[in-house]
Amino acid sequence: SREALRQETEALDELKRLTGKDDYNPGSSPQRIAYFIDQLELEPLETTKTGNPSINAAFHEFYEATVPACRETVRYTKSQKARTAYYDYLALAVYDDNIIHPDMNQFGTKTGRYSGRFQTIPKRLPPGDVMLGVRKAITPRPGHVIYCADYKQIEARVYADEFEEATLLRAFADEADPYDYLKDAIVEGTGAPIDRQIAKSIFLGKIYG
């Protein structure tokens, strides 16, 4: 938790230095538009329903490699999420038996999937990512183990079978990661420098709406 807070504070200080504003707030849409669109003249990836540039997570991740303020915004957001949605919740999720118990919801999501109060931790994390500390904080009790059960890309498998989607079928035939194949297809077709996670998000967003 201390490491997440340190990175969150460092990222915010760097954003204030880069923008030249001591009162810069990464959560303020007007401030984000004024800096990234008006001052840096970056091209927005999409617009809101009201027609304003949408400076969201996808925008920052798209420009992360080339725009320092986008990189620091991603670091700030991840660190803040690790602190508030993970570490702070862990303290609340520990019962009297000193065990973290899951808090799952069987109903409520539009897709029919399970949801839970405790945020899921991404499987693939780069070295040094603040989320790695969250994962290390969750360990089994002595004499116990943690099992991970997963349908293994069930949405992509069903979609590939139902619609005979060539890229996905080729990925499964090669016993490869379908989202890596989708990423390569998007990069080849559009030139957009996206990563696997963005390709996966685009795919799931399209099929779930």
N, C-alpha and C positions, 0 to 999 in steps of 0.2 A: 504494500500500500504506500509506503514511503517513497519507493522508486517511482511509482505511477504519479504521485504528487510532485516529485522532483521534476520529472519530464514534462508534466503539464505546466508547471510554473516556468521552466526554461523555455518551452515552446511559446508561451504567452509573452514572455519578455522579448523573445526574438521577433515575434509578430509586431509588437509595439515599436521595436527598433526599425524593422523593415518598412512599416507603414508610416513611421514618423508621428504616430499618435499615441500618447500615453494612456488615452482612454479607449484604445481599440478593443472591440468586443467581437471575438470570432463568431458569436451567435447572432450578430446584428446584420440583417440583410442589407439595409441601406449602406452600412460601412463596407460590407463585402463588395457590393456593386460599385461604390465610389472608388475603391482601391483597384480591384481586379479588372473591372470593365472600363471605367472612366480614366483611371490613371495608367494602368499597365496596358490597356487596350487589348485584353485577351478576348478571344472569340467565345461566346457562351455556347454550350453544347445543346441547350434547350431553353425554353422560356416557360414561365408560369402561366396559369390560366388568365392572369390579368395582363400578360404580355411583357412582364419584366424578365430580365435575365435570371436564370436559375443557377445560383452559386451553391451547389449541393456537394455531397460527398463524391459523386461521379466526376464533377468538375475538378475538384482538388486532386483526385487520384489521376485524372487525365493529364494534368499539368505538373504533377508532383516531381517528375524527373528534371524539369527545366525551370520551374518557378519556385524559388526558395520559400516564398510565403505560402504556397500551396503545400509544400513539403512540411512546413512547420504546422500548418492547420491540420494536416492528417495526423501528425504526432500529437498535437494538442487534443484532438478529438478522441484518438485511441486511448491516450493516457487518462483523460477525463472519464471515458466509458469504463476503463479498467477499474478506476477508483470508485465510481458511484454505482455502476451496475454489477460489479463483481465483488470487489473487496468489501465494500460497505454491506452488500447483501449477504455475503458469507457470514458476517458477524451475526446477522439476524436469523440465518438459517440453521445455526447450531442449536440443537435442542438441549434439554437438561442432561441427556446422556452423553453430551459432548460429541455428537455425531451430526453431520450435515444430512438432512433428509430432503429428498426432492419434493417439489411443490408443483405437480403437473395438473394441467387443465385438459379434460377430455373433450370439452365443447367450447365453442366460441370463435374459432378461426373460420374464415370464409372457405378455406381450402379443405377443411375437415381434418387437418393435421393436429397432432398434440401440440400444446404450447406449455410453457412453464414460466414461473416468475424469475427463475435463475437463467440468465442469458447463456446461450450455447457458446462455447469457445471454439474458434476456427481450428480445423485440423492442421492446416498448413500455415506455419508462422515463420517468418525470416529470423535469422539469428539476431538477438538483441531486442526483439519485439517485446513491448511491455506486457503483452498477454501471456508470455511464457511464464512469468512469475505467478500468474493466476493459476495456470495449469499445475505448476509445481506445488501449489498450496493445497491441492486436492489429492490426498493419498488414502489408501485403504487402511483399515484398522489392522493391528498385528494379527496374523493368522487368516486374513481375508485378502481377496483380490478384487479388482475392478474389471468388469466385463463391458465391452462395447459392442452393442448389436446395431447393425445398420443394414438397410435394404440395398445398399451399394448402388447409388445413382438410379434408383427405380424410375424416376420421372423420365430420364433420358432413355432408358431401356424400353419403357412403354411407348414413348413417342416414336422412337426409331422403328419399333415393330408395327405400330398402327399406321404410320404415315410413310414407311419405307424411306426414311431420310438417309441419303447416301453417306453424308459425313459421319453421322452417328453409327450407322451400320458398319462402316469401315473401321471406326475406332473399336467397336466391340469385337469385330472379327480379328483385329490385331491385338486384342486383350490390352488395349491402351486406355488412357483416361479420356473419355469423350469430351470433357470440357477443354482439355488441351487442344484437341482437334478443332473444336468450335472456335477457340481463340485464334488458332492459326488461319482458319478460313475467314474470320472477320478481319484479321490483320491484312491478309492477302487481298481481300475484296475492297477494303476501305482505306487501308494504310494507317488506321488508328492504332497507336501503341498501347493496346490494352493487355491486361494479364488474365490469367485463368479465372480468378475470382470474379472479375468484371464480366467475362464471357458467360460464366455460370449464372450470374445475377440477371444478365440480359435474357438468357434462355428461360430461366424459371419465371421471370417477370412476364415474358411473352405467353407462356402456357397457362399461368395462373391469372394473368390479367391485373 
